[in-house]
Amino acid sequence: MRERYWSPTVLVRGPMAVVWAPYEFRDDGKVSHCGVDMFSFIKRDGAWRVANMMWTVEPKACAQLMPADTAAIRPAD
């Protein structure tokens, strides 16, 4: 299983942050689905910690979500 993402949007304000990024999920080398990951973080005692995670599972959205420049996909193949 492998998940790759691209074009993350990162918002930070004081001790809170949000990361929103489209992703592609592969199982045994085949695309299973795409979607959007969203992570919220809180900074406590000088360290960022995950506060919440949410994601969509969209098997028919890969063409819509994929970046025009596949070099933006992380991790790269």
SULGIJO-V483625 format. One record per residue. RES is the residue in one letter. SS is DSSP state (H for helix, E for strand, - for the rest). PHI is phi in degrees with one decimal (999 if undefined). D_FIRST is the distance of its C-alpha to the first C-alpha in Angstrom with 1 decimal. Layout:
res->RES ss->SS phi->PHI d_first->D_FIRST
res->RES ss->SS phi->PHI d_first->D_FIRST
//
This chain:
res->M ss->- phi->999 d_first->0.0
res->R ss->E phi->-149.7 d_first->3.8
res->E ss->E phi->-119.6 d_first->7.0
res->R ss->E phi->-124.4 d_first->10.3
res->Y ss->E phi->-130.5 d_first->13.7
res->W ss->E phi->-158.2 d_first->17.4
res->S ss->E phi->47.3 d_first->20.9
res->P ss->E phi->-67.1 d_first->20.8
res->T ss->E phi->-104.2 d_first->24.0
res->V ss->E phi->-119.9 d_first->25.2
res->L ss->E phi->-121.1 d_first->28.3
res->V ss->E phi->-131.2 d_first->30.2
res->R ss->E phi->-143.7 d_first->33.4
res->G ss->- phi->57.8 d_first->34.9
res->P ss->- phi->-90.5 d_first->32.7
res->M ss->E phi->-129.0 d_first->30.2
res->A ss->E phi->-149.4 d_first->27.4
res->V ss->E phi->-134.3 d_first->24.9
res->V ss->E phi->-121.8 d_first->21.9
res->W ss->E phi->-125.6 d_first->20.9
res->A ss->E phi->-150.4 d_first->18.3
res->P ss->E phi->-66.4 d_first->16.8
res->Y ss->E phi->-145.5 d_first->13.1
res->E ss->E phi->-125.3 d_first->10.7
res->F ss->E phi->-114.7 d_first->7.3
res->R ss->E phi->-114.8 d_first->5.6
res->D ss->E phi->-126.4 d_first->4.4
res->D ss->- phi->56.8 d_first->6.1
res->G ss->- phi->83.0 d_first->7.5
res->K ss->E phi->-107.6 d_first->9.1
res->V ss->E phi->-65.2 d_first->9.7
res->S ss->E phi->-91.2 d_first->9.5
res->H ss->E phi->-169.6 d_first->11.7
res->C ss->E phi->-124.7 d_first->13.1
res->G ss->E phi->170.8 d_first->15.3
res->V ss->E phi->-128.6 d_first->16.9
res->D ss->E phi->-96.3 d_first->16.1
res->M ss->E phi->-136.9 d_first->19.4
res->F ss->E phi->-122.0 d_first->20.1
res->S ss->E phi->-111.9 d_first->23.6
res->F ss->E phi->-128.2 d_first->25.0
res->I ss->E phi->-130.4 d_first->28.3
res->K ss->E phi->-96.6 d_first->30.1
res->R ss->E phi->-131.8 d_first->31.8
res->D ss->- phi->52.9 d_first->33.7
res->G ss->- phi->80.1 d_first->32.7
res->A ss->E phi->-125.1 d_first->28.9
res->W ss->E phi->-79.4 d_first->26.4
res->R ss->E phi->-128.6 d_first->24.6
res->V ss->E phi->-69.3 d_first->22.2
res->A ss->E phi->-100.0 d_first->24.4
res->N ss->E phi->-160.3 d_first->22.3
res->M ss->E phi->-134.7 d_first->18.9
res->M ss->E phi->-142.5 d_first->18.7
res->W ss->E phi->-158.7 d_first->16.5
res->T ss->- phi->-106.5 d_first->16.9
res->V ss->- phi->-124.4 d_first->14.8
res->E ss->E phi->-128.6 d_first->16.5
res->P ss->- phi->-59.1 d_first->15.5
res->K ss->- phi->-104.6 d_first->18.7
res->A ss->- phi->-104.9 d_first->18.8
res->C ss->H phi->-59.3 d_first->16.7
res->A ss->H phi->-61.4 d_first->19.9
res->Q ss->H phi->-71.9 d_first->21.8
res->L ss->H phi->-86.9 d_first->19.4
res->M ss->- phi->-60.2 d_first->18.4
res->P ss->- phi->-73.5 d_first->20.8
res->A ss->- phi->-64.6 d_first->23.6
res->D ss->- phi->-103.8 d_first->22.9
res->T ss->H phi->-67.7 d_first->19.4
res->A ss->H phi->-66.8 d_first->20.4
res->A ss->H phi->-78.6 d_first->19.9
res->I ss->- phi->-73.8 d_first->16.1
res->R ss->E phi->-126.9 d_first->14.7
res->P ss->- phi->-68.8 d_first->13.2
res->A ss->- phi->-70.6 d_first->14.8
res->D ss->- phi->-68.2 d_first->13.6
//
